[in-house]
Amino acid sequence: MPSVALILAGLTLLIWIVLTFFRGAFWQLRAFDDDIAPHQIPSVWPRVVCVMPARNEAETIARAVSSLARQEYPGELRAVIVDDHSEDATPDLARTAAQEAGATERVRILRAEALQSGWTGKLWALQQGMASCEEDAPEYFWFTDADIEHTPDTLARLVSRAEQLRLDLVSLMVLLQAKSFAERLLIPPFLYFFLKLYPPRWIADTKARMAGAAGGCVLLRRTALEHIGGFAAIRAEVIDDCALARAVKRSGGAIWMGLTRKSVSLRAYQTFGEIRDLIARTAFTQLKYSSLLLLGTLAGMLLTYVAPVVLAFYPQPVVWRLGLAAWLLMAVTYLPTVRFYGLSPLWAPFLPVAAAFYSCATWLSAVRYWLGRGGQWKGRAQAARVTRS
């Protein structure tokens, strides 16, 4: 009769065979790397309005606004920076950056109205910015965050892909910083886990139900947004980017998500605590606030990522060989992500360490939700626990 260790070893290897060969090839990054993909120039460049929500972004807003002003877009482009009641110098710095770039007519600053009940802060800011541009009647909205710096050709690449493939939503996962030890250990896994959860090939497949997007850089066709009922349709969503993609795809729209190194996040996560909070902000939301899903996810993470390492050191030969094979598949699929960040391949075997960290952060996410502090962002609890009488 097979031992428990042998059963676990066989199960972990089976899991990694499925992930490697039957999960939409999520780990093969070149297939959806927008930086190396060809882009066909459209015959007519449509009008675009960029909306950038900003709340307490004094450290990054100037570079983010300057990158918008430097866009080499052949068509008409206007940008609205929505100040979401910042408590620092964000609006002044944004205004100065626009003036220094000679883009005061192209970039304007708007102060958002008081946050309405039932809305998350970011979606309310986006709604305010979009509503202020109704007279411009753009064909596309470009939504980007106030901590991202884009290269001058970013918008042109987004629009050319949308026009060429007749897409309603195009999003790019920007390059997060991986400079500190904590970032190098934990940020590439953030990308890896996200792609595993939302395989880009399945997202682009109109016949598949999978839908996802990267909220830091989203190009959305205006008619597609109107078709789903505007932002009001997803106004309470904490993971707003994926909710938006899901709504667009369910309504019959075509969506696509890819990667880029040309657009870079300016936000640094120097400590393990900062990355822990990044994960904890939405982890339990992703699990639909379900305790059962939480327990299943934690068990699944241990079985998938930690068990292969433990079993690789088991004394029984057949067990350690199966465990080592699973660990090897894990490292092989993670290696393209490590290379995408320009890191040494020696980081690839350490994915289990990151998985254990993410599991702890997911548990913390649930605890914060139960304490009424879920979805913490910029001083707001956006996923406060709903109490039932």
N, C-alpha and C positions, 0 to 999 in steps of 0.2 A: 504493500500500500504506500503510495507516495507521501512524503512528509509535507508538513505545512510549508516549510521553506522552499521545497521543490515546486509546490503549487504556486506560491507567490512569485518565484523566479520565472516560471513559465508564463504567468499572467502579466508580469511587468514587460517581458520581452514581446508578448503579443500586443500589448498597448503601444509599444514603440514601433512595431511593424505597421500597425494601423495608422499611427500619426505620421510616419515617414512616407508611406505610399498611398494612403487613402484619405488624407486631410487636405485636399486641394493644393498639395505642394506648397504649403504656406511658407516654408523655410527657404524656398528657392527665390531669393530676392531679386535677381536680375530680371525675372519675368515681369515685374511691375516697378522697376526702377525708372522713374520718369526722366532722370538726368541723361540716360543713355538711349532713350526711345526717340524715334523720328517724329517730327511734328510738321504737319502739313499746313501751310499758310492759307487761311481762308480768303475768299475773294472779297468779302466785306467784313470789317472788324466791328462787331456790335458794341453798343454803348454799355458801359459797366459802371456801377456804383459800388465802392468799397465801404463797408461798415466795420469799424473797429471799436468794440467796447473796451473801456479802460477804467479800472478802479484801483487806485493806489499803485500806479505803475511808474513812479518817478524815476526809478533806476533804469528803465528800458524804453520808455515811451518815445524819447527823442530819436533814438536809432530806428525804432519801428516806424515812426512817422516819416522820417527821412527816406527810408527804403520804399515807402509808398510814393513819395514825391519823385523818386528816381526811376519809377517804372517807365520802361521804353515801350509803351503800348501804343500801337498805331491808331487805335480807335479813341473814342471819347471816354475819359475816365475822370470820375470825381470821387472824393473820399470824405466820409463823415466819421470823426472821432467822437464817440459818445462817452462823455464823462459820467460815470456811474457813481456820483456822489463821493468822489475821492476826498480823502482827508489829508492829502499831501499836495505837492505842486504839479500833479499830473497834467491838468488842463493848461496851465501856463507853459510848461515845458513842451507840450504838444504844439501849442500856438507858436512858440518861438522857433521850434524845429521847422514848421511849415514856412515861416517867414524867411528863415535863413536859406531854405531850399528854393525860395522864390515861387512858392506854390500856394499862396494865400487864396487864390481864386479856385484852385483845384482841391484844396483841403480845408475843411471848416470844422470848428469845434462846437459840439452840441451838448448841453447839460440835460441829462435824463430827468424826467419827472419822477416823483416819489414812487418807489416800488409798490406795485399793486399786489394785493393778496392773491395767492394762487400762482404767482409767477416766480421763477428763479431769476436772480439778478442779471445774469448774462443774457437770457432770452428777452427779458424786459428791455435791456439796453439795445439789443439787436432790433427789437420791434420799434423802439423809438427812432433809431437811425433809419430804418427802412421807411417808416411813415413820413419822415422828413424829406424823403427823396421822391415822393409820388409824382411830382411834376416833371422829374427828369425822365420818367418812363424807361428805365434801363431794361435791356434784354437779360442782363445777368446781374446778380448781386455777388460780390466777393466778400466773404466774411473771414476776417483774420484777427488774431489776438495781438494785444499790445506788448507782448514780450517776444515777438518774432521779427527777425530781420530777413527781408527777401532780396534776392538778386534782381537786377533790372528786368530780366526776361521772364520772371515768374508768371505774371498775369497773361502775357502773350502765350506761354506754353499751356496754361490752363484753358484759355479760350480756344486755342487751336485744337486741342484734344476734344473739347466739348463739341466744337463745330464739326470736326472730322467724323467723330463717332456718333454724333447726334445724342449726346448725353444731357441729362437734366441736372445731374450733380456730379462734380468732380472734386475730389479732395486729395490732399497730399499730407503725408505724415512728415513733418519737418524733423530735422536732425536735432536731437536733444544733446546737451553737453555731456561729455564723458571724460572729464579731466581729473577730478579727485578720485581717490581710491574707492569711495562709496559709489560714485557715479559709474566707474568702470566695472564694478562688480554687479550693480543693480539696474543701470539704465538700459543697456542692451537687452537684458531679459524682459524689460518692460515692453520693448518693441516685439520681441519674440513671442511673449505670451499674448499680446494683443493680436498679432497676425494669426496665431494658432486659434484664437477665439473667433476671429473674423477673417478667414482666408480671402485674400483679394480676388482670386479666381472665381470663387463662389459669389462674391459680391457683384462682380461684373456679369455673371451669368443671369440673364433675364428669366431663365426657367427655375433658378434656385431661389429659395426664400431668404437666404442669407443677405443681410444688409448691414453696412457699417460705414463709418466715415471718420476722418480725423478733423476735429473741430477747429484746430489752429489755422487751417487753410482750406476753405470750402468755396467753390464756385457753384452757384445755384441759379438755374434759369428762373426768371421771375414768374412765368406762367406755371411752372411746377410748384412753386411756393403757394401761389394763389389756388392751385388745384387741390392742395391738401388742407386749405383753410387758414393759411398763414401760420405764424408762430403761435397763435392762440391754440392751435391743435396740439402742441407739445409743450405748452407754457410751464408745466410743473415738472418737466423732466430734468433730472440732475445730469444724466449722461445724454446731453442734448444733441450731440453730433450724431450718435448712432440712432437716436429716436427720429431725428430729421431724415436720415437716410432710409430708415425703415418706412416712414410715412410716404416718402417719395416713391420708393419701389413698390409699395403696396398699391399705390394709386396708378401704377403702370409706367412710372418713369424709369429711365435707364441711368444707372449710377456706376461710378468707377472710383477706386481708391488706390493710390500708389505711394511711392517713397521718393524723397528728394534729400540731397545734401546741400542744395543751393539755398534753401530756406532754413535758417538756423534759429533755434530757441535761445534767447538771451538769458533765460532763467537758470541759475546755477543751483545745484543741490549738493552743497559741500559736506553735509553730515548725513549719517544714516537716519537720524530723526526726521530730517526734511523729506527724504525719500519715503520713509514710512508714512508720513502724513499725506504725501501725494497719492500713495496707494490706498490708504484708509479712507480717503475722501469719497470714493465711488465704489469700492470693492463690494460692500454689502448691498448697495443699490443694484449692482450688476446681478446679484443673487436674488433680486426682488424682495429683499428683506425677509427671506425665508430661513428659519433656523434649520429646517431639514436640508435645504440646499447648501447651507453653510457647512453642516457636518459632512455632507457628501463630498463637497468640494475639498475640505481639509483632508479627508480620508483619501480622496483621489490624488491630491497633490503629494501626499506622503508615499502612496503606492507607486505613482508614476515617476517621481523625481528622487525621493530619498531611498526607497527600498532597493533600487538597483545598486546603489553605492554600498549599502549594508550587505547585501547578498553577494556582492563581488568579493567580499572577504570571508565568505562562509567556508568552512573546512571541506564540505562535500564537493568534489570536483564538478559534478553536473550542475549543482546550484550556482557555484561561483562563476562558471562559464556562461550560464544563462544571464546572471546578473550583470556580468561584464559586457556581454553582448548588448544588453539593453542600455547600459551606460554609454557604450560606444555609439550606438545609434543616436542617443540623445546629444552627444557631443558633436557628431557629424552634422546633424540638422541645425545645431546652434552655431556652428562655425561660420556660415555665411553672414549671420548677424554680427558676430564679432568682427569679421573683416569689414563689414559695412561701416563700422565705427572706427576702423583703422587701428584696431587693437591686436595684440599678439595672440596667435592661436592657442597659447597656453591658458587663456581665460576660458576656453570652451569646456573643459571638464568640470568647471566650478558652477555650472548652472544649478546643480542640486542645492548649493548653499543659498543662492538667490531665491530658489523656490521655497526653501524653508523660511526665509525672511518674508517673502510675500505671503506665506500662509499665516505668519504671526500678525502681519499688517491687516490681513483680511479679518482675522478674529478681532483685532482692535477696532476695525471699522464697524463690526456688529455691536461691540460694546458701546461705542460712542453713539450709535443709533439708539440703542436701548436707553441710554442716559439722556437722550434728547439733543445730542450734539452731532448728528450725522451730517455729512456733506459739507464740512467746514471749509469755507473759502472766503478770504478777505473779510473776516469778522462776521460772516453770516452762516447760520446753520440751515442749509438748503434741503436737508432730508430729515427734518425733525420728526420724531416718532409720533405717530397718530395714535392717540389713546381712544379706546372704545368704551362707552358707558354701558 
